[in-house]
Amino acid sequence: MKNLVLFCKSYKNDVLRVVELTKSVQKYNSDHIPFYISVPASDMDLFQEKLTGLTYTLIQDEEILLANPKHSIDLMHEMPGNLLQQVIKSEFWRLKICQNYVMIDSDAYFIKPFAYKDFMYDEETPYTVMHEGRDLLSFAARHGKHKIRSDFIKDRIQGQQRFDRSGRVYDFGPLPIICSSLVWKTLDEKYIATKDCSFADLIREYPNEMLLYGEALLKYTPIRLMPIEPLFKVFHYKQQYDESKEIGETEEVISRNYLGIIKQSNWNFGLDLTPKKKRNWKSLWMKK
């Protein structure tokens, strides 16, 4: 069993994003950390074609789902895609490929060399992304986006209450985060089993896999907690991206504090397999 791998769950409309991500992994992966990509069985041929010449391991979503005896293949058709992907990302540990994995989304890409030490404190302890969300909340405050703040707090307090935790409100994302298989296993045995449900049932009820992971870690402490700030600079909204450009945040500047960048696909359409609007993705970032 490997100690650490990178893992991305994707699907056909994000295949061009995954190509860019995989190229960045191949370019900057100093310690040659294995990279796994999961897609539906029906998308396998497309991904193999588009990723020709790149280094990765492709697996089927169905294999991950069925690794949990409480899940059936029917979930592939019954569960909304935004929830299904959370289940698949969170159940990857069941394949027993690794002890820890960096959960990363298709719309991310690395911008500088990264190594094992960026994700692991020691052989047994992954870093845990854990903070108070001040970057996003500051953006919301500057632009009067009160709903962003209220939704952020409401969602995280619900996570705290689920595990009977009081105190400060924490965020455990955004992706990429480093997941310990032991934390997922503990959540399964000490929480989900007592509710007589599956992980898919839990996601339907509370659709935030990162908060479930983080709050379970704080509740049961199966591993040592070594908190870190987010690994990637994330642009949740195009207005954030435009603001960043205006103040001169080039990729070079961002690379001094972050390993990579995420331009979320809900506004950055340039790498959709079937584009929603014409947009030159390469021109979205003007490098100096």
Phi and psi in degrees as GROMACS dihedral restraints (atoms count N, CA, C in turn):
[ dihedral_restraints ]
;  ai    aj    ak    al  type     phi  dphi    fc
    3     4     5     6     1   -75.2    20    10
    4     5     6     7     1   152.1    20    10
    6     7     8     9     1   -79.3    20    10
    7     8     9    10     1   -37.4    20    10
    9    10    11    12     1  -148.9    20    10
   10    11    12    13     1   135.9    20    10
   12    13    14    15     1  -137.2    20    10
   13    14    15    16     1   165.0    20    10
   15    16    17    18     1   -96.9    20    10
   16    17    18    19     1   141.8    20    10
   18    19    20    21     1  -139.8    20    10
   19    20    21    22     1   128.7    20    10
   21    22    23    24     1  -127.4    20    10
   22    23    24    25     1   125.9    20    10
   24    25    26    27     1   -96.4    20    10
   25    26    27    28     1   129.6    20    10
   27    28    29    30     1  -140.5    20    10
   28    29    30    31     1  -176.5    20    10
   30    31    32    33     1  -155.9    20    10
   31    32    33    34     1   174.3    20    10
   33    34    35    36     1   -59.0    20    10
   34    35    36    37     1   -37.5    20    10
   36    37    38    39     1   -68.2    20    10
   37    38    39    40     1   -17.4    20    10
   39    40    41    42     1  -102.0    20    10
   40    41    42    43     1    11.6    20    10
   42    43    44    45     1   -60.8    20    10
   43    44    45    46     1   -36.7    20    10
   45    46    47    48     1   -70.2    20    10
   46    47    48    49     1   -31.7    20    10
   48    49    50    51     1   -66.0    20    10
   49    50    51    52     1   -41.6    20    10
   51    52    53    54     1   -65.3    20    10
   52    53    54    55     1   -34.4    20    10
   54    55    56    57     1   -59.0    20    10
   55    56    57    58     1   -47.0    20    10
   57    58    59    60     1   -64.4    20    10
   58    59    60    61     1   -41.5    20    10
   60    61    62    63     1   -61.4    20    10
   61    62    63    64     1   -47.8    20    10
   63    64    65    66     1   -64.3    20    10
   64    65    66    67     1   -37.9    20    10
   66    67    68    69     1   -61.7    20    10
   67    68    69    70     1   -40.8    20    10
   69    70    71    72     1   -69.5    20    10
   70    71    72    73     1   -35.8    20    10
   72    73    74    75     1   -62.4    20    10
   73    74    75    76     1   -47.3    20    10
   75    76    77    78     1   -63.0    20    10
   76    77    78    79     1   -34.0    20    10
   78    79    80    81     1   -75.4    20    10
   79    80    81    82     1   -38.8    20    10
   81    82    83    84     1  -111.9    20    10
   82    83    84    85     1     0.7    20    10
   84    85    86    87     1   -78.3    20    10
   85    86    87    88     1    81.8    20    10
   87    88    89    90     1   -60.1    20    10
   88    89    90    91     1   -38.4    20    10
   90    91    92    93     1   -98.3    20    10
   91    92    93    94     1    10.7    20    10
   93    94    95    96     1    53.7    20    10
   94    95    96    97     1    47.0    20    10
   96    97    98    99     1   -67.1    20    10
   97    98    99   100     1   129.0    20    10
   99   100   101   102     1   -59.4    20    10
  100   101   102   103     1   143.2    20    10
  102   103   104   105     1  -119.5    20    10
  103   104   105   106     1   119.7    20    10
  105   106   107   108     1  -110.9    20    10
  106   107   108   109     1   139.5    20    10
  108   109   110   111     1  -125.8    20    10
  109   110   111   112     1   132.6    20    10
  111   112   113   114     1  -114.5    20    10
  112   113   114   115     1   131.6    20    10
  114   115   116   117     1  -142.2    20    10
  115   116   117   118     1   161.9    20    10
  117   118   119   120     1   -59.8    20    10
  118   119   120   121     1   150.6    20    10
  120   121   122   123     1   -55.0    20    10
  121   122   123   124     1   -34.9    20    10
  123   124   125   126     1   -68.9    20    10
  124   125   126   127     1   -16.1    20    10
  126   127   128   129     1  -101.4    20    10
  127   128   129   130     1    -1.7    20    10
  129   130   131   132     1   -57.8    20    10
  130   131   132   133     1   -47.6    20    10
  132   133   134   135     1   -62.3    20    10
  133   134   135   136     1   -40.9    20    10
  135   136   137   138     1   -60.7    20    10
  136   137   138   139     1   -47.0    20    10
  138   139   140   141     1   -66.3    20    10
  139   140   141   142     1   -40.8    20    10
  141   142   143   144     1   -61.5    20    10
  142   143   144   145     1   -38.2    20    10
  144   145   146   147     1   -66.6    20    10
  145   146   147   148     1   -48.8    20    10
  147   148   149   150     1   -71.9    20    10
  148   149   150   151     1   -26.2    20    10
  150   151   152   153     1   -98.2    20    10
  151   152   153   154     1    15.2    20    10
  153   154   155   156     1   -54.3    20    10
  154   155   156   157     1   130.9    20    10
  156   157   158   159     1    89.3    20    10
  157   158   159   160     1    -6.1    20    10
  159   160   161   162     1  -102.5    20    10
  160   161   162   163     1   160.7    20    10
  162   163   164   165     1  -100.9    20    10
  163   164   165   166     1   119.0    20    10
  165   166   167   168     1  -170.1    20    10
  166   167   168   169     1   170.9    20    10
  168   169   170   171     1  -125.2    20    10
  169   170   171   172     1   124.7    20    10
  171   172   173   174     1  -100.9    20    10
  172   173   174   175     1   130.6    20    10
  174   175   176   177     1  -130.3    20    10
  175   176   177   178     1   163.5    20    10
  177   178   179   180     1   -92.8    20    10
  178   179   180   181     1   139.6    20    10
  180   181   182   183     1   -54.4    20    10
  181   182   183   184     1   -39.8    20    10
  183   184   185   186     1   -59.4    20    10
  184   185   186   187     1   -36.1    20    10
  186   187   188   189     1   -63.8    20    10
  187   188   189   190     1   -38.9    20    10
  189   190   191   192     1   -69.6    20    10
  190   191   192   193     1   -46.2    20    10
  192   193   194   195     1   -58.3    20    10
  193   194   195   196     1   -45.1    20    10
  195   196   197   198     1   -77.6    20    10
  196   197   198   199     1    -6.9    20    10
  198   199   200   201     1   -69.2    20    10
  199   200   201   202     1   -19.1    20    10
  201   202   203   204     1   -97.9    20    10
  202   203   204   205     1   114.7    20    10
  204   205   206   207     1   -62.1    20    10
  205   206   207   208     1   -16.3    20    10
  207   208   209   210     1   -82.1    20    10
  208   209   210   211     1    -9.8    20    10
  210   211   212   213     1  -102.3    20    10
  211   212   213   214     1   151.8    20    10
  213   214   215   216     1  -123.3    20    10
  214   215   216   217     1   163.3    20    10
  216   217   218   219     1   -64.7    20    10
  217   218   219   220     1   -18.1    20    10
  219   220   221   222     1   -61.8    20    10
  220   221   222   223     1   -23.0    20    10
  222   223   224   225     1   -58.0    20    10
  223   224   225   226     1   -29.6    20    10
  225   226   227   228     1   -60.8    20    10
  226   227   228   229     1   -25.6    20    10
  228   229   230   231     1  -110.8    20    10
  229   230   231   232     1   -24.8    20    10
  231   232   233   234     1   -88.4    20    10
  232   233   234   235     1   -28.3    20    10
  234   235   236   237     1   -97.0    20    10
  235   236   237   238     1   134.8    20    10
  237   238   239   240     1   -55.2    20    10
  238   239   240   241     1   144.3    20    10
  240   241   242   243     1   -58.1    20    10
  241   242   243   244     1   -37.0    20    10
  243   244   245   246     1   -67.3    20    10
  244   245   246   247     1   -28.0    20    10
  246   247   248   249     1   -86.3    20    10
  247   248   249   250     1   -38.6    20    10
  249   250   251   252     1   -59.4    20    10
  250   251   252   253     1   -40.7    20    10
  252   253   254   255     1   -65.4    20    10
  253   254   255   256     1   -32.1    20    10
  255   256   257   258     1   -66.5    20    10
  256   257   258   259     1   -39.3    20    10
  258   259   260   261     1   -63.2    20    10
  259   260   261   262     1   -47.6    20    10
  261   262   263   264     1   -63.6    20    10
  262   263   264   265     1   -43.6    20    10
  264   265   266   267     1   -62.2    20    10
  265   266   267   268     1   -36.9    20    10
  267   268   269   270     1   -84.7    20    10
  268   269   270   271     1   -16.2    20    10
  270   271   272   273     1  -101.2    20    10
  271   272   273   274     1     1.5    20    10
  273   274   275   276     1   -55.8    20    10
  274   275   276   277     1   -32.6    20    10
  276   277   278   279     1   -58.6    20    10
  277   278   279   280     1   -26.3    20    10
  279   280   281   282     1   -67.6    20    10
  280   281   282   283     1   -17.5    20    10
  282   283   284   285     1   -74.2    20    10
  283   284   285   286     1   -10.6    20    10
  285   286   287   288     1    59.1    20    10
  286   287   288   289     1    35.1    20    10
  288   289   290   291     1   -80.7    20    10
  289   290   291   292     1   -33.5    20    10
  291   292   293   294     1  -150.6    20    10
  292   293   294   295     1   163.1    20    10
  294   295   296   297     1   -87.3    20    10
  295   296   297   298     1   -28.7    20    10
  297   298   299   300     1  -143.2    20    10
  298   299   300   301     1   149.3    20    10
  300   301   302   303     1  -146.5    20    10
  301   302   303   304     1   144.9    20    10
  303   304   305   306     1   -87.1    20    10
  304   305   306   307     1   109.9    20    10
  306   307   308   309     1   -83.5    20    10
  307   308   309   310     1   116.3    20    10
  309   310   311   312     1  -131.7    20    10
  310   311   312   313     1   143.9    20    10
  312   313   314   315     1   -92.1    20    10
  313   314   315   316     1   161.3    20    10
  315   316   317   318     1   -61.6    20    10
  316   317   318   319     1   -31.0    20    10
  318   319   320   321     1   -88.8    20    10
  319   320   321   322     1    20.0    20    10
  321   322   323   324     1  -104.4    20    10
  322   323   324   325     1   157.4    20    10
  324   325   326   327     1  -155.3    20    10
  325   326   327   328     1   145.8    20    10
  327   328   329   330     1   -80.2    20    10
  328   329   330   331     1   148.6    20    10
  330   331   332   333     1  -124.0    20    10
  331   332   333   334     1     0.7    20    10
  333   334   335   336     1  -158.1    20    10
  334   335   336   337     1   166.0    20    10
  336   337   338   339     1   -58.4    20    10
  337   338   339   340     1   141.0    20    10
  339   340   341   342     1  -132.3    20    10
  340   341   342   343     1   157.3    20    10
  342   343   344   345     1  -145.2    20    10
  343   344   345   346     1   174.2    20    10
  345   346   347   348     1   -50.7    20    10
  346   347   348   349     1   -42.2    20    10
  348   349   350   351     1   -66.3    20    10
  349   350   351   352     1   -16.2    20    10
  351   352   353   354     1   -74.3    20    10
  352   353   354   355     1   -19.7    20    10
  354   355   356   357     1  -116.0    20    10
  355   356   357   358     1   -22.6    20    10
  357   358   359   360     1  -122.2    20    10
  358   359   360   361     1   130.7    20    10
  360   361   362   363     1   -73.1    20    10
  361   362   363   364     1   -44.1    20    10
  363   364   365   366     1  -149.9    20    10
  364   365   366   367     1  -171.2    20    10
  366   367   368   369     1   -60.2    20    10
  367   368   369   370     1   -27.2    20    10
  369   370   371   372     1  -109.7    20    10
  370   371   372   373     1   -10.3    20    10
  372   373   374   375     1  -122.5    20    10
  373   374   375   376     1   107.9    20    10
  375   376   377   378     1   -77.2    20    10
  376   377   378   379     1   151.1    20    10
  378   379   380   381     1   -68.6    20    10
  379   380   381   382     1   150.1    20    10
  381   382   383   384     1  -115.7    20    10
  382   383   384   385     1   119.6    20    10
  384   385   386   387     1   -66.7    20    10
  385   386   387   388     1   117.0    20    10
  387   388   389   390     1  -156.3    20    10
  388   389   390   391     1   117.5    20    10
  390   391   392   393     1  -158.3    20    10
  391   392   393   394     1  -173.3    20    10
  393   394   395   396     1  -109.0    20    10
  394   395   396   397     1    12.8    20    10
  396   397   398   399     1    68.5    20    10
  397   398   399   400     1    27.0    20    10
  399   400   401   402     1   -70.0    20    10
  400   401   402   403     1   -26.2    20    10
  402   403   404   405     1   -63.7    20    10
  403   404   405   406     1   -49.9    20    10
  405   406   407   408     1   -67.6    20    10
  406   407   408   409     1   -42.5    20    10
  408   409   410   411     1   -68.1    20    10
  409   410   411   412     1   -32.1    20    10
  411   412   413   414     1   -67.5    20    10
  412   413   414   415     1   -41.3    20    10
  414   415   416   417     1   -59.8    20    10
  415   416   417   418     1   -45.3    20    10
  417   418   419   420     1   -61.3    20    10
  418   419   420   421     1   -40.3    20    10
  420   421   422   423     1   -67.5    20    10
  421   422   423   424     1   -40.4    20    10
  423   424   425   426     1   -63.5    20    10
  424   425   426   427     1   -32.5    20    10
  426   427   428   429     1  -109.8    20    10
  427   428   429   430     1    12.4    20    10
  429   430   431   432     1    64.5    20    10
  430   431   432   433     1    27.7    20    10
  432   433   434   435     1   -90.4    20    10
  433   434   435   436     1    77.6    20    10
  435   436   437   438     1   -66.8    20    10
  436   437   438   439     1   -29.9    20    10
  438   439   440   441     1   -67.9    20    10
  439   440   441   442     1   -33.2    20    10
  441   442   443   444     1   -58.8    20    10
  442   443   444   445     1   -46.6    20    10
  444   445   446   447     1   -66.6    20    10
  445   446   447   448     1   -46.4    20    10
  447   448   449   450     1   -64.4    20    10
  448   449   450   451     1   -40.1    20    10
  450   451   452   453     1   -67.1    20    10
  451   452   453   454     1   -40.1    20    10
  453   454   455   456     1   -59.0    20    10
  454   455   456   457     1   -50.8    20    10
  456   457   458   459     1   -66.3    20    10
  457   458   459   460     1   -44.8    20    10
  459   460   461   462     1   -59.1    20    10
  460   461   462   463     1   -47.0    20    10
  462   463   464   465     1   -62.7    20    10
  463   464   465   466     1   -42.1    20    10
  465   466   467   468     1   -75.9    20    10
  466   467   468   469     1   -33.5    20    10
  468   469   470   471     1   -65.5    20    10
  469   470   471   472     1   -37.1    20    10
  471   472   473   474     1   -61.2    20    10
  472   473   474   475     1   -37.6    20    10
  474   475   476   477     1   -65.8    20    10
  475   476   477   478     1   -42.5    20    10
  477   478   479   480     1   -60.1    20    10
  478   479   480   481     1   -47.3    20    10
  480   481   482   483     1   -63.4    20    10
  481   482   483   484     1   -33.2    20    10
  483   484   485   486     1   -60.0    20    10
  484   485   486   487     1   -31.9    20    10
  486   487   488   489     1  -109.8    20    10
  487   488   489   490     1    17.3    20    10
  489   490   491   492     1    56.2    20    10
  490   491   492   493     1    41.6    20    10
  492   493   494   495     1  -107.6    20    10
  493   494   495   496     1   134.9    20    10
  495   496   497   498     1  -107.7    20    10
  496   497   498   499     1   177.7    20    10
  498   499   500   501     1   104.1    20    10
  499   500   501   502     1  -157.6    20    10
  501   502   503   504     1   -66.3    20    10
  502   503   504   505     1   151.4    20    10
  504   505   506   507     1   -89.0    20    10
  505   506   507   508     1   125.2    20    10
  507   508   509   510     1  -118.7    20    10
  508   509   510   511     1   150.8    20    10
  510   511   512   513     1  -109.9    20    10
  511   512   513   514     1   145.4    20    10
  513   514   515   516     1  -120.5    20    10
  514   515   516   517     1    27.5    20    10
  516   517   518   519     1  -144.3    20    10
  517   518   519   520     1  -163.2    20    10
  519   520   521   522     1   -79.3    20    10
  520   521   522   523     1   174.6    20    10
  522   523   524   525     1   -61.5    20    10
  523   524   525   526     1   151.3    20    10
  525   526   527   528     1   -78.5    20    10
  526   527   528   529     1   144.5    20    10
  528   529   530   531     1  -123.2    20    10
  529   530   531   532     1   159.2    20    10
  531   532   533   534     1  -101.9    20    10
  532   533   534   535     1   119.8    20    10
  534   535   536   537     1  -103.8    20    10
  535   536   537   538     1   135.1    20    10
  537   538   539   540     1   -94.4    20    10
  538   539   540   541     1   128.3    20    10
  540   541   542   543     1   -58.8    20    10
  541   542   543   544     1   -30.2    20    10
  543   544   545   546     1   -67.0    20    10
  544   545   546   547     1   -35.4    20    10
  546   547   548   549     1   -66.5    20    10
  547   548   549   550     1   -45.7    20    10
  549   550   551   552     1   -61.0    20    10
  550   551   552   553     1   -42.1    20    10
  552   553   554   555     1   -63.2    20    10
  553   554   555   556     1   -40.9    20    10
  555   556   557   558     1   -66.4    20    10
  556   557   558   559     1   -42.3    20    10
  558   559   560   561     1   -58.2    20    10
  559   560   561   562     1   -41.8    20    10
  561   562   563   564     1   -64.9    20    10
  562   563   564   565     1   -45.1    20    10
  564   565   566   567     1   -81.0    20    10
  565   566   567   568     1   -36.7    20    10
  567   568   569   570     1   -98.8    20    10
  568   569   570   571     1   -14.8    20    10
  570   571   572   573     1  -121.0    20    10
  571   572   573   574     1   -60.1    20    10
  573   574   575   576     1   -62.8    20    10
  574   575   576   577     1   -41.7    20    10
  576   577   578   579     1   -61.8    20    10
  577   578   579   580     1   -33.1    20    10
  579   580   581   582     1   -74.3    20    10
  580   581   582   583     1   -17.1    20    10
  582   583   584   585     1   -95.8    20    10
  583   584   585   586     1    -4.8    20    10
  585   586   587   588     1    53.6    20    10
  586   587   588   589     1    51.6    20    10
  588   589   590   591     1  -141.0    20    10
  589   590   591   592     1   178.8    20    10
  591   592   593   594     1  -105.1    20    10
  592   593   594   595     1   171.7    20    10
  594   595   596   597     1   -64.8    20    10
  595   596   597   598     1   -35.2    20    10
  597   598   599   600     1   -60.9    20    10
  598   599   600   601     1   -40.5    20    10
  600   601   602   603     1   -61.3    20    10
  601   602   603   604     1   -41.4    20    10
  603   604   605   606     1   -64.7    20    10
  604   605   606   607     1   -41.5    20    10
  606   607   608   609     1   -66.9    20    10
  607   608   609   610     1   -36.6    20    10
  609   610   611   612     1   -60.7    20    10
  610   611   612   613     1   -38.5    20    10
  612   613   614   615     1   -78.9    20    10
  613   614   615   616     1   -37.5    20    10
  615   616   617   618     1  -141.3    20    10
  616   617   618   619     1    88.2    20    10
  618   619   620   621     1   -80.8    20    10
  619   620   621   622     1    71.4    20    10
  621   622   623   624     1  -154.0    20    10
  622   623   624   625     1    89.4    20    10
  624   625   626   627     1   -63.9    20    10
  625   626   627   628     1   -31.6    20    10
  627   628   629   630     1   -69.0    20    10
  628   629   630   631     1   -39.8    20    10
  630   631   632   633     1   -70.5    20    10
  631   632   633   634     1   -36.5    20    10
  633   634   635   636     1   -61.2    20    10
  634   635   636   637     1   -43.2    20    10
  636   637   638   639     1   -63.0    20    10
  637   638   639   640     1   -50.7    20    10
  639   640   641   642     1   -64.6    20    10
  640   641   642   643     1   -44.8    20    10
  642   643   644   645     1   -68.5    20    10
  643   644   645   646     1   -34.2    20    10
  645   646   647   648     1   -65.2    20    10
  646   647   648   649     1   -38.0    20    10
  648   649   650   651     1   -62.9    20    10
  649   650   651   652     1   -44.5    20    10
  651   652   653   654     1   -67.3    20    10
  652   653   654   655     1   -35.2    20    10
  654   655   656   657     1   -71.8    20    10
  655   656   657   658     1   -47.6    20    10
  657   658   659   660     1  -106.8    20    10
  658   659   660   661     1   -15.1    20    10
  660   661   662   663     1    40.4    20    10
  661   662   663   664     1    56.2    20    10
  663   664   665   666     1   -73.3    20    10
  664   665   666   667     1   -15.9    20    10
  666   667   668   669     1  -133.2    20    10
  667   668   669   670     1   163.7    20    10
  669   670   671   672     1   -67.9    20    10
  670   671   672   673     1   136.6    20    10
  672   673   674   675     1   -89.2    20    10
  673   674   675   676     1   116.3    20    10
  675   676   677   678     1  -126.5    20    10
  676   677   678   679     1    90.3    20    10
  678   679   680   681     1   -76.1    20    10
  679   680   681   682     1   147.2    20    10
  681   682   683   684     1  -138.8    20    10
  682   683   684   685     1   160.6    20    10
  684   685   686   687     1   -73.6    20    10
  685   686   687   688     1   168.0    20    10
  687   688   689   690     1   -53.6    20    10
  688   689   690   691     1   143.7    20    10
  690   691   692   693     1   -80.8    20    10
  691   692   693   694     1   -28.1    20    10
  693   694   695   696     1  -118.7    20    10
  694   695   696   697     1   150.5    20    10
  696   697   698   699     1   -80.4    20    10
  697   698   699   700     1   120.8    20    10
  699   700   701   702     1  -112.0    20    10
  700   701   702   703     1   129.0    20    10
  702   703   704   705     1  -105.2    20    10
  703   704   705   706     1    95.4    20    10
  705   706   707   708     1   -67.9    20    10
  706   707   708   709     1   -32.6    20    10
  708   709   710   711     1  -131.5    20    10
  709   710   711   712     1   148.7    20    10
  711   712   713   714     1   -59.9    20    10
  712   713   714   715     1   -31.6    20    10
  714   715   716   717     1   -62.7    20    10
  715   716   717   718     1   -34.2    20    10
  717   718   719   720     1   -63.8    20    10
  718   719   720   721     1   -44.3    20    10
  720   721   722   723     1   -62.5    20    10
  721   722   723   724     1   -45.2    20    10
  723   724   725   726     1   -62.8    20    10
  724   725   726   727     1   -41.1    20    10
  726   727   728   729     1   -62.4    20    10
  727   728   729   730     1   -40.7    20    10
  729   730   731   732     1   -63.4    20    10
  730   731   732   733     1   -42.6    20    10
  732   733   734   735     1   -62.8    20    10
  733   734   735   736     1   -39.0    20    10
  735   736   737   738     1   -63.4    20    10
  736   737   738   739     1   -32.4    20    10
  738   739   740   741     1   -94.2    20    10
  739   740   741   742     1     8.3    20    10
  741   742   743   744     1    85.0    20    10
  742   743   744   745     1    24.2    20    10
  744   745   746   747     1   -83.0    20    10
  745   746   747   748     1    89.2    20    10
  747   748   749   750     1   -81.0    20    10
  748   749   750   751     1   172.2    20    10
  750   751   752   753     1   -58.9    20    10
  751   752   753   754     1   -36.7    20    10
  753   754   755   756     1   -62.7    20    10
  754   755   756   757     1   -43.4    20    10
  756   757   758   759     1   -64.7    20    10
  757   758   759   760     1   -46.2    20    10
  759   760   761   762     1   -63.2    20    10
  760   761   762   763     1   -33.9    20    10
  762   763   764   765     1   -65.8    20    10
  763   764   765   766     1   -14.0    20    10
  765   766   767   768     1   -72.7    20    10
  766   767   768   769     1   -21.2    20    10
  768   769   770   771     1  -122.7    20    10
  769   770   771   772     1   -14.6    20    10
  771   772   773   774     1  -132.8    20    10
  772   773   774   775     1   154.6    20    10
  774   775   776   777     1   -82.6    20    10
  775   776   777   778     1   -23.4    20    10
  777   778   779   780     1  -164.8    20    10
  778   779   780   781     1  -171.7    20    10
  780   781   782   783     1  -133.5    20    10
  781   782   783   784     1   145.8    20    10
  783   784   785   786     1  -126.2    20    10
  784   785   786   787     1   121.8    20    10
  786   787   788   789     1  -111.4    20    10
  787   788   789   790     1   102.1    20    10
  789   790   791   792     1   -61.4    20    10
  790   791   792   793     1   140.2    20    10
  792   793   794   795     1   -69.3    20    10
  793   794   795   796     1   -10.6    20    10
  795   796   797   798     1   -72.2    20    10
  796   797   798   799     1   -10.3    20    10
  798   799   800   801     1  -132.6    20    10
  799   800   801   802     1   -19.0    20    10
  801   802   803   804     1  -100.4    20    10
  802   803   804   805     1    92.2    20    10
  804   805   806   807     1   -90.7    20    10
  805   806   807   808     1    -4.4    20    10
  807   808   809   810     1   -60.9    20    10
  808   809   810   811     1   -23.8    20    10
  810   811   812   813     1  -109.7    20    10
  811   812   813   814     1    17.5    20    10
  813   814   815   816     1   -65.3    20    10
  814   815   816   817     1   140.3    20    10
  816   817   818   819     1   -61.2    20    10
  817   818   819   820     1   -39.2    20    10
  819   820   821   822     1  -115.2    20    10
  820   821   822   823     1    90.4    20    10
  822   823   824   825     1   -57.2    20    10
  823   824   825   826     1   138.4    20    10
  825   826   827   828     1   -79.3    20    10
  826   827   828   829     1   -27.5    20    10
  828   829   830   831     1  -155.1    20    10
  829   830   831   832     1   157.6    20    10
  831   832   833   834     1   -73.3    20    10
  832   833   834   835     1   128.7    20    10
  834   835   836   837     1  -157.6    20    10
  835   836   837   838     1   131.6    20    10
  837   838   839   840     1   -85.7    20    10
  838   839   840   841     1   102.7    20    10
  840   841   842   843     1   -61.5    20    10
  841   842   843   844     1   -39.4    20    10
  843   844   845   846     1   -65.2    20    10
  844   845   846   847     1   -27.4    20    10
  846   847   848   849     1   -85.9    20    10
  847   848   849   850     1    -4.1    20    10
  849   850   851   852     1   -64.8    20    10
  850   851   852   853     1   -25.7    20    10
  852   853   854   855     1  -120.6    20    10
  853   854   855   856     1   117.8    20    10
  855   856   857   858     1   -95.3    20    10
  856   857   858   859     1   106.3    20    10
  858   859   860   861     1   -81.6    20    10
  859   860   861   862     1   148.3    20    10
